[in-house]
Amino acid sequence: LLRGLENPRDGYLDRLIHRHLSRPVTRLILPTSLTPNHVTILGVLIGIVGGLLLGAPTSWGVWAGVAALVISGVLDCCDGEIARIKLSESKMGHVLDITGDTLVHVSLLTGVAMQLGRLGVWPGTPTLWLLGVGVLASFGAITWSEQTEVRRHRVADAWENRVLEGVLSPLTTRDWYVFPIAFALAGRLDELVPAAAWGAQGFWVAVVVLVIRVLRRT
């Protein structure tokens, strides 16, 4: 039953790691009084701590942050599994899930920025403001895209819908966590925050343009 109720919008990290760990955890949670929203909030809090720990001055602190982010991802899968099994899915839960994901993303970037500041390559206040605006605008754009999904799909075979759901929406999942690792391996961690700041602008603009294009034909 758990395998049959997976989220079709899972990213690669969820499919490869988090879902395999979430199933036994969900089995443990189901008999308890915890609701999907309780699990969501717990996962978000752990994720925020994990993201901030990436800015820790010690290697064990950073590894603790990575572990916390994995636990957060597992719980984020659990809340949906519990909601689908108990038929308790709700708009509030969906909004809470998206908001929580955004807070974890921001905390992860904050942790990276802290690490950059410690290394003496602080990106600067304008870049951080640009990043903050981009994150908030991206949150609003992808929420609008999801709210108009039913209306958008009235346009048969719209290539914009395929891009929105097959390319852009997955970028809001935890898959983007691989980018900090890639920048670190390339020895260009100093370019991560500026790249994320400008990338966020391109992301929300692309989402808005594609949604408008489809809605005009409904």
TIDOMAR-651917 format. One record per atom (N, C-alpha, C): residue in one letter; atom name; x, y, z. Coordinates in steps of 0.1 Angstrom, whole numbers, padded with zeros to 4 digits. Example, Ala and Ser with C-alpha at 12.3 -4.5 7.8 and 13.67 -1.06 7.14 Angstrom:
REM residues 2
 res atom    c1    c2    c3
   a    N  0132 -0057  0078
   a   CA  0123 -0045  0078
   a    C  0132 -0033  0078
   s    N  0128 -0022  0071
   s   CA  0137 -0011  0071
   s    C  0129  0000  0079
***
This chain:
REM residues 218
 res atom    c1    c2    c3
   l    N  0008 -0012  0000
   l   CA  0000  0000  0000
   l    C  0009  0013  0000
   l    N  0019  0012  0008
   l   CA  0028  0024  0009
   l    C  0035  0026 -0005
   r    N  0039  0016 -0011
   r   CA  0046  0017 -0024
   r    C  0036  0022 -0035
   g    N  0023  0019 -0033
   g   CA  0013  0023 -0043
   g    C  0008  0037 -0041
   l    N  0012  0043 -0030
   l   CA  0007  0057 -0027
   l    C  0018  0067 -0027
   e    N  0029  0064 -0035
   e   CA  0040  0074 -0036
   e    C  0036  0086 -0043
   n    N  0043  0097 -0041
   n   CA  0040  0110 -0047
   n    C  0046  0110 -0061
   p    N  0038  0112 -0072
   p   CA  0044  0112 -0085
   p    C  0054  0123 -0088
   r    N  0054  0133 -0079
   r   CA  0062  0145 -0081
   r    C  0075  0144 -0073
   d    N  0078  0132 -0068
   d   CA  0091  0130 -0061
   d    C  0103  0133 -0070
   g    N  0113  0139 -0063
   g   CA  0125  0141 -0070
   g    C  0134  0129 -0070
   y    N  0146  0129 -0076
   y   CA  0154  0118 -0076
   y    C  0159  0114 -0062
   l    N  0163  0123 -0054
   l   CA  0167  0120 -0041
   l    C  0157  0113 -0032
   d    N  0144  0117 -0034
   d   CA  0133  0111 -0027
   d    C  0132  0096 -0032
   r    N  0133  0094 -0045
   r   CA  0131  0081 -0050
   r    C  0142  0071 -0046
   l    N  0154  0077 -0046
   l   CA  0166  0068 -0044
   l    C  0169  0066 -0029
   i    N  0166  0076 -0021
   i   CA  0170  0075 -0007
   i    C  0158  0076  0003
   h    N  0151  0088  0003
   h   CA  0141  0091  0013
   h    C  0129  0081  0014
   r    N  0124  0077  0002
   r   CA  0112  0068  0002
   r    C  0116  0055  0008
   h    N  0128  0050  0006
   h   CA  0132  0037  0011
   h    C  0133  0037  0026
   l    N  0136  0049  0032
   l   CA  0137  0051  0046
   l    C  0124  0055  0052
   s    N  0115  0061  0045
   s   CA  0103  0066  0050
   s    C  0093  0055  0053
   r    N  0093  0045  0045
   r   CA  0082  0034  0046
   r    C  0082  0028  0060
   p    N  0094  0023  0065
   p   CA  0094  0017  0079
   p    C  0090  0028  0089
   v    N  0095  0040  0087
   v   CA  0091  0051  0097
   v    C  0076  0053  0097
   t    N  0070  0054  0085
   t   CA  0056  0056  0085
   t    C  0048  0045  0092
   r    N  0053  0033  0090
   r   CA  0046  0021  0097
   r    C  0047  0023  0112
   l    N  0058  0029  0117
   l   CA  0059  0032  0132
   l    C  0049  0043  0136
   i    N  0048  0053  0128
   i   CA  0040  0065  0131
   i    C  0025  0062  0130
   l    N  0021  0054  0121
   l   CA  0006  0052  0118
   l    C -0002  0049  0131
   p    N  0003  0040  0140
   p   CA -0006  0037  0151
   p    C -0006  0048  0162
   t    N  0002  0058  0160
   t   CA  0002  0069  0170
   t    C -0008  0080  0167
   s    N -0008  0090  0176
   s   CA -0018  0101  0174
   s    C -0012  0112  0166
   l    N  0000  0110  0161
   l   CA  0006  0121  0153
   l    C -0001  0123  0139
   t    N -0004  0135  0136
   t   CA -0011  0138  0123
   t    C -0001  0141  0113
   p    N -0004  0141  0100
   p   CA  0005  0145  0089
   p    C  0011  0159  0092
   n    N  0003  0168  0097
   n   CA  0008  0182  0099
   n    C  0019  0182  0110
   h    N  0016  0174  0121
   h   CA  0026  0172  0131
   h    C  0040  0168  0126
   v    N  0039  0158  0117
   v   CA  0051  0152  0111
   v    C  0058  0162  0102
   t    N  0050  0170  0095
   t   CA  0055  0181  0086
   t    C  0063  0191  0094
   i    N  0057  0196  0105
   i   CA  0063  0206  0114
   i    C  0076  0201  0120
   l    N  0076  0188  0125
   l   CA  0088  0182  0130
   l    C  0099  0181  0120
   g    N  0096  0177  0108
   g   CA  0105  0176  0098
   g    C  0111  0189  0094
   v    N  0103  0199  0093
   v   CA  0107  0213  0090
   v    C  0117  0218  0100
   l    N  0114  0216  0113
   l   CA  0123  0221  0124
   l    C  0136  0214  0123
   i    N  0136  0201  0121
   i   CA  0149  0194  0120
   i    C  0156  0198  0107
   g    N  0149  0201  0096
   g   CA  0156  0206  0084
   g    C  0162  0219  0086
   i    N  0155  0228  0093
   i   CA  0161  0242  0096
   i    C  0174  0241  0104
   v    N  0174  0232  0114
   v   CA  0186  0230  0122
   v    C  0197  0224  0113
   g    N  0193  0215  0105
   g   CA  0203  0209  0096
   g    C  0209  0219  0086
   g    N  0201  0227  0081
   g   CA  0206  0237  0071
   g    C  0216  0247  0078
   l    N  0212  0251  0090
   l   CA  0221  0261  0097
   l    C  0234  0254  0102
   l    N  0233  0241  0105
   l   CA  0245  0234  0109
   l    C  0256  0233  0098
   l    N  0251  0235  0085
   l   CA  0261  0235  0074
   l    C  0271  0246  0076
   g    N  0268  0256  0084
   g   CA  0277  0267  0086
   g    C  0285  0265  0099
   a    N  0285  0253  0104
   a   CA  0292  0250  0117
   a    C  0307  0251  0114
   p    N  0315  0255  0124
   p   CA  0330  0256  0122
   p    C  0337  0243  0122
   t    N  0330  0232  0126
   t   CA  0337  0219  0127
   t    C  0331  0209  0117
   s    N  0339  0199  0113
   s   CA  0334  0190  0104
   s    C  0323  0181  0109
   w    N  0323  0178  0122
   w   CA  0313  0170  0128
   w    C  0300  0177  0128
   g    N  0300  0191  0130
   g   CA  0288  0199  0129
   g    C  0282  0199  0116
   v    N  0290  0199  0105
   v   CA  0285  0199  0091
   v    C  0279  0186  0088
   w    N  0286  0175  0093
   w   CA  0280  0161  0090
   w    C  0267  0159  0098
   a    N  0266  0165  0110
   a   CA  0253  0165  0117
   a    C  0243  0172  0109
   g    N  0246  0183  0103
   g   CA  0237  0190  0095
   g    C  0232  0182  0083
   v    N  0241  0175  0076
   v   CA  0237  0166  0065
   v    C  0228  0155  0070
   a    N  0231  0149  0082
   a   CA  0222  0139  0087
   a    C  0208  0144  0090
   a    N  0208  0157  0096
   a   CA  0195  0163  0099
   a    C  0187  0165  0087
   l    N  0193  0170  0076
   l   CA  0186  0172  0063
   l    C  0181  0159  0058
   v    N  0188  0148  0059
   v   CA  0183  0135  0055
   v    C  0171  0131  0063
   i    N  0171  0133  0076
   i   CA  0160  0130  0085
   i    C  0148  0138  0081
   s    N  0151  0151  0078
   s   CA  0140  0160  0074
   s    C  0133  0155  0061
   g    N  0142  0151  0052
   g   CA  0136  0146  0039
   g    C  0128  0133  0041
   v    N  0132  0125  0050
   v   CA  0125  0112  0053
   v    C  0111  0116  0059
   l    N  0111  0125  0068
   l   CA  0098  0129  0075
   l    C  0089  0136  0065
   d    N  0095  0143  0055
   d   CA  0087  0150  0045
   d    C  0080  0140  0036
   c    N  0086  0129  0034
   c   CA  0079  0118  0027
   c    C  0069  0111  0036
   c    N  0072  0110  0048
   c   CA  0063  0103  0058
   c    C  0049  0110  0059
   d    N  0050  0124  0059
   d   CA  0037  0131  0061
   d    C  0027  0129  0050
   g    N  0032  0128  0038
   g   CA  0024  0125  0026
   g    C  0018  0111  0026
   e    N  0027  0102  0030
   e   CA  0023  0088  0031
   e    C  0012  0086  0041
   i    N  0013  0092  0053
   i   CA  0003  0091  0063
   i    C -0010  0098  0059
   a    N -0009  0109  0052
   a   CA -0021  0116  0048
   a    C -0028  0108  0038
   r    N -0021  0102  0028
   r   CA -0028  0094  0018
   r    C -0034  0081  0024
   i    N -0027  0075  0033
   i   CA -0033  0062  0039
   i    C -0045  0065  0047
   k    N -0044  0076  0055
   k   CA -0056  0080  0064
   k    C -0066  0088  0057
   l    N -0064  0091  0044
   l   CA -0073  0099  0036
   l    C -0075  0113  0043
   s    N -0064  0119  0048
   s   CA -0065  0131  0055
   s    C -0057  0142  0048
   e    N -0056  0141  0035
   e   CA -0049  0152  0027
   e    C -0058  0165  0028
   s    N -0051  0176  0028
   s   CA -0058  0189  0029
   s    C -0050  0200  0023
   k    N -0057  0211  0019
   k   CA -0050  0222  0013
   k    C -0041  0229  0024
   m    N -0045  0229  0036
   m   CA -0036  0234  0047
   m    C -0023  0226  0048
   g    N -0024  0213  0047
   g   CA -0012  0204  0047
   g    C -0003  0207  0035
   h    N -0009  0209  0024
   h   CA -0002  0212  0011
   h    C  0006  0225  0013
   v    N -0001  0235  0017
   v   CA  0005  0248  0019
   v    C  0016  0248  0030
   l    N  0013  0240  0041
   l   CA  0023  0239  0051
   l    C  0036  0232  0046
   d    N  0034  0222  0037
   d   CA  0045  0214  0032
   d    C  0054  0223  0023
   i    N  0047  0231  0014
   i   CA  0055  0240  0006
   i    C  0062  0251  0014
   t    N  0055  0256  0023
   t   CA  0061  0267  0032
   t    C  0073  0261  0040
   g    N  0071  0249  0045
   g   CA  0082  0243  0053
   g    C  0094  0240  0044
   d    N  0092  0235  0032
   d   CA  0103  0232  0022
   d    C  0111  0245  0020
   t    N  0104  0256  0018
   t   CA  0110  0269  0015
   t    C  0119  0273  0027
   l    N  0114  0271  0039
   l   CA  0121  0275  0051
   l    C  0134  0267  0052
   v    N  0133  0254  0049
   v   CA  0145  0245  0050
   v    C  0155  0250  0039
   h    N  0150  0253  0027
   h   CA  0159  0257  0016
   h    C  0167  0270  0021
   v    N  0159  0279  0027
   v   CA  0165  0292  0031
   v    C  0176  0290  0042
   s    N  0173  0280  0051
   s   CA  0182  0278  0062
   s    C  0195  0271  0056
   l    N  0193  0263  0046
   l   CA  0205  0256  0040
   l    C  0214  0267  0034
   l    N  0208  0276  0026
   l   CA  0215  0287  0020
   l    C  0222  0296  0030
   t    N  0215  0298  0042
   t   CA  0220  0306  0052
   t    C  0233  0299  0058
   g    N  0232  0286  0060
   g   CA  0243  0278  0065
   g    C  0255  0279  0056
   v    N  0252  0278  0043
   v   CA  0263  0280  0033
   v    C  0269  0294  0034
   a    N  0260  0304  0035
   a   CA  0265  0318  0036
   a    C  0274  0320  0048
   m    N  0270  0313  0060
   m   CA  0278  0314  0072
   m    C  0292  0308  0070
   q    N  0292  0297  0062
   q   CA  0305  0290  0060
   q    C  0313  0299  0051
   l    N  0307  0306  0041
   l   CA  0315  0314  0032
   l    C  0320  0326  0040
   g    N  0312  0332  0049
   g   CA  0317  0343  0058
   g    C  0329  0338  0066
   r    N  0329  0326  0071
   r   CA  0340  0321  0079
   r    C  0352  0319  0070
   l    N  0350  0316  0058
   l   CA  0362  0314  0049
   l    C  0367  0328  0043
   g    N  0360  0338  0046
   g   CA  0364  0351  0041
   g    C  0359  0355  0027
   v    N  0349  0348  0022
   v   CA  0344  0350  0009
   v    C  0329  0353  0009
   w    N  0325  0362  0019
   w   CA  0311  0366  0021
   w    C  0306  0372  0008
   p    N  0294  0368  0003
   p   CA  0289  0373 -0009
   p    C  0284  0387 -0009
   g    N  0282  0393  0002
   g   CA  0278  0407  0003
   g    C  0263  0409  0004
   t    N  0259  0420  0010
   t   CA  0245  0422  0013
   t    C  0236  0423  0001
   p    N  0240  0430 -0010
   p   CA  0231  0431 -0022
   p    C  0228  0417 -0027
   t    N  0238  0408 -0028
   t   CA  0236  0394 -0033
   t    C  0226  0387 -0024
   l    N  0227  0389 -0011
   l   CA  0218  0382 -0002
   l    C  0204  0387 -0003
   w    N  0202  0400 -0005
   w   CA  0189  0406 -0008
   w    C  0183  0400 -0021
   l    N  0192  0399 -0031
   l   CA  0187  0394 -0044
   l    C  0183  0380 -0042
   l    N  0190  0372 -0034
   l   CA  0186  0358 -0032
   l    C  0173  0357 -0024
   g    N  0171  0366 -0014
   g   CA  0159  0366 -0006
   g    C  0147  0369 -0015
   v    N  0148  0379 -0024
   v   CA  0137  0383 -0033
   v    C  0135  0371 -0042
   g    N  0145  0365 -0047
   g   CA  0143  0354 -0057
   g    C  0136  0342 -0051
   v    N  0140  0339 -0038
   v   CA  0134  0327 -0031
   v    C  0119  0330 -0029
   l    N  0115  0342 -0024
   l   CA  0101  0346 -0022
   l    C  0093  0346 -0035
   a    N  0099  0352 -0045
   a   CA  0092  0352 -0058
   a    C  0090  0338 -0064
   s    N  0100  0330 -0062
   s   CA  0099  0316 -0067
   s    C  0088  0309 -0060
   f    N  0088  0311 -0047
   f   CA  0077  0304 -0039
   f    C  0063  0308 -0044
   g    N  0062  0321 -0046
   g   CA  0049  0326 -0051
   g    C  0046  0321 -0065
   a    N  0056  0321 -0074
   a   CA  0053  0316 -0087
   a    C  0050  0301 -0088
   i    N  0057  0293 -0081
   i   CA  0054  0279 -0082
   i    C  0041  0275 -0075
   t    N  0037  0283 -0064
   t   CA  0024  0281 -0058
   t    C  0013  0285 -0068
   w    N  0014  0296 -0075
   w   CA  0005  0300 -0085
   w    C  0003  0289 -0096
   s    N  0015  0284 -0100
   s   CA  0015  0273 -0110
   s    C  0006  0261 -0106
   e    N  0008  0257 -0093
   e   CA  0001  0246 -0088
   e    C -0014  0249 -0086
   q    N -0017  0261 -0082
   q   CA -0031  0265 -0080
   q    C -0039  0265 -0093
   t    N -0032  0268 -0104
   t   CA -0038  0269 -0117
   t    C -0037  0256 -0126
   e    N -0032  0245 -0119
   e   CA -0029  0233 -0126
   e    C -0041  0227 -0134
   v    N -0053  0227 -0127
   v   CA -0065  0221 -0134
   v    C -0068  0229 -0146
   r    N -0068  0243 -0144
   r   CA -0072  0251 -0155
   r    C -0062  0250 -0167
   r    N -0049  0249 -0163
   r   CA -0038  0248 -0173
   r    C -0040  0236 -0182
   h    N -0044  0225 -0175
   h   CA -0045  0212 -0182
   h    C -0057  0211 -0191
   r    N -0065  0221 -0192
   r   CA -0076  0222 -0202
   r    C -0070  0224 -0216
   v    N -0058  0229 -0216
   v   CA -0051  0231 -0229
   v    C -0044  0218 -0232
   a    N -0049  0211 -0242
   a   CA -0044  0198 -0245
   a    C -0030  0199 -0251
   d    N -0021  0191 -0247
   d   CA -0007  0189 -0252
   d    C  0001  0203 -0252
   a    N -0001  0211 -0242
   a   CA  0006  0223 -0241
   a    C  0020  0220 -0236
   w    N  0030  0224 -0244
   w   CA  0044  0221 -0241
   w    C  0048  0229 -0228
   e    N  0041  0240 -0226
   e   CA  0045  0248 -0214
   e    C  0042  0240 -0201
   n    N  0031  0232 -0201
   n   CA  0028  0223 -0189
   n    C  0038  0213 -0187
   r    N  0044  0207 -0198
   r   CA  0054  0197 -0197
   r    C  0067  0203 -0191
   v    N  0070  0215 -0195
   v   CA  0082  0222 -0189
   v    C  0079  0225 -0175
   l    N  0068  0231 -0171
   l   CA  0065  0234 -0158
   l    C  0065  0222 -0148
   e    N  0060  0211 -0152
   e   CA  0058  0200 -0143
   e    C  0070  0190 -0145
   g    N  0076  0190 -0156
   g   CA  0087  0180 -0158
   g    C  0101  0186 -0156
   v    N  0102  0199 -0157
   v   CA  0115  0205 -0155
   v    C  0116  0215 -0144
   l    N  0107  0224 -0143
   l   CA  0108  0235 -0133
   l    C  0103  0231 -0119
   s    N  0092  0224 -0118
   s   CA  0086  0220 -0105
   s    C  0096  0211 -0098
   p    N  0103  0201 -0104
   p   CA  0112  0193 -0097
   p    C  0124  0200 -0091
   l    N  0127  0212 -0096
   l   CA  0138  0220 -0091
   l    C  0134  0226 -0077
   t    N  0121  0225 -0073
   t   CA  0117  0230 -0059
   t    C  0118  0218 -0049
   t    N  0122  0206 -0054
   t   CA  0124  0195 -0045
   t    C  0138  0196 -0039
   r    N  0142  0186 -0031
   r   CA  0155  0185 -0025
   r    C  0166  0182 -0035
   d    N  0163  0179 -0047
   d   CA  0173  0176 -0057
   d    C  0184  0186 -0058
   w    N  0180  0199 -0056
   w   CA  0190  0210 -0058
   w    C  0200  0210 -0047
   y    N  0199  0201 -0037
   y   CA  0209  0201 -0026
   y    C  0222  0196 -0032
   v    N  0222  0189 -0044
   v   CA  0234  0185 -0049
   v    C  0243  0196 -0054
   f    N  0237  0208 -0057
   f   CA  0245  0219 -0062
   f    C  0255  0224 -0052
   p    N  0252  0226 -0039
   p   CA  0263  0230 -0030
   p    C  0274  0220 -0030
   i    N  0271  0207 -0031
   i   CA  0281  0197 -0031
   i    C  0290  0198 -0044
   a    N  0283  0200 -0055
   a   CA  0290  0202 -0068
   a    C  0300  0214 -0067
   f    N  0295  0225 -0062
   f   CA  0303  0237 -0061
   f    C  0315  0235 -0052
   a    N  0312  0228 -0041
   a   CA  0323  0225 -0032
   a    C  0334  0216 -0038
   l    N  0330  0206 -0045
   l   CA  0339  0197 -0052
   l    C  0347  0204 -0063
   a    N  0341  0214 -0069
   a   CA  0348  0221 -0080
   a    C  0357  0232 -0074
   g    N  0356  0234 -0061
   g   CA  0364  0244 -0054
   g    C  0359  0258 -0057
   r    N  0346  0259 -0060
   r   CA  0340  0273 -0063
   r    C  0329  0276 -0054
   l    N  0330  0272 -0041
   l   CA  0319  0275 -0032
   l    C  0316  0290 -0031
   d    N  0326  0298 -0034
   d   CA  0324  0313 -0033
   d    C  0314  0317 -0044
   e    N  0311  0309 -0054
   e   CA  0302  0313 -0065
   e    C  0288  0308 -0063
   l    N  0286  0300 -0053
   l   CA  0273  0293 -0051
   l    C  0262  0303 -0048
   v    N  0263  0312 -0038
   v   CA  0253  0321 -0035
   v    C  0249  0330 -0046
   p    N  0259  0337 -0052
   p   CA  0255  0345 -0064
   p    C  0248  0337 -0075
   a    N  0253  0325 -0078
   a   CA  0246  0317 -0088
   a    C  0232  0314 -0084
   a    N  0230  0311 -0071
   a   CA  0216  0308 -0066
   a    C  0207  0320 -0067
   a    N  0213  0332 -0064
   a   CA  0206  0344 -0064
   a    C  0201  0348 -0078
   w    N  0209  0347 -0088
   w   CA  0205  0349 -0101
   w    C  0197  0338 -0107
   g    N  0200  0326 -0103
   g   CA  0192  0315 -0108
   g    C  0178  0315 -0103
   a    N  0176  0320 -0091
   a   CA  0162  0321 -0086
   a    C  0154  0331 -0094
   q    N  0160  0342 -0098
   q   CA  0153  0352 -0107
   q    C  0149  0346 -0120
   g    N  0158  0339 -0126
   g   CA  0154  0332 -0139
   g    C  0143  0322 -0137
   f    N  0143  0315 -0125
   f   CA  0133  0305 -0123
   f    C  0119  0311 -0122
   w    N  0118  0321 -0113
   w   CA  0104  0326 -0111
   w    C  0099  0333 -0124
   v    N  0108  0340 -0131
   v   CA  0103  0346 -0143
   v    C  0099  0336 -0153
   a    N  0106  0325 -0155
   a   CA  0103  0314 -0164
   a    C  0089  0308 -0160
   v    N  0087  0306 -0147
   v   CA  0074  0300 -0143
   v    C  0062  0309 -0146
   v    N  0064  0322 -0143
   v   CA  0053  0332 -0146
   v    C  0050  0333 -0161
   v    N  0060  0334 -0169
   v   CA  0058  0335 -0183
   v    C  0051  0323 -0189
   l    N  0055  0311 -0185
   l   CA  0049  0298 -0190
   l    C  0034  0297 -0185
   v    N  0032  0300 -0172
   v   CA  0018  0300 -0167
   v    C  0009  0309 -0175
   i    N  0014  0322 -0177
   i   CA  0006  0331 -0184
   i    C  0003  0327 -0198
   r    N  0013  0321 -0205
   r   CA  0011  0316 -0219
   r    C  0000  0306 -0220
   v    N  0000  0297 -0210
   v   CA -0011  0286 -0210
   v    C -0024  0292 -0207
   l    N -0025  0300 -0196
   l   CA -0038  0306 -0192
   l    C -0044  0314 -0203
   r    N -0036  0321 -0211
   r   CA -0042  0329 -0222
   r    C -0050  0320 -0232
   r    N -0047  0307 -0232
   r   CA -0054  0298 -0242
   r    C -0065  0290 -0236
   t    N -0068  0293 -0223
   t   CA -0079  0286 -0216
   t    C -0092  0293 -0218
***
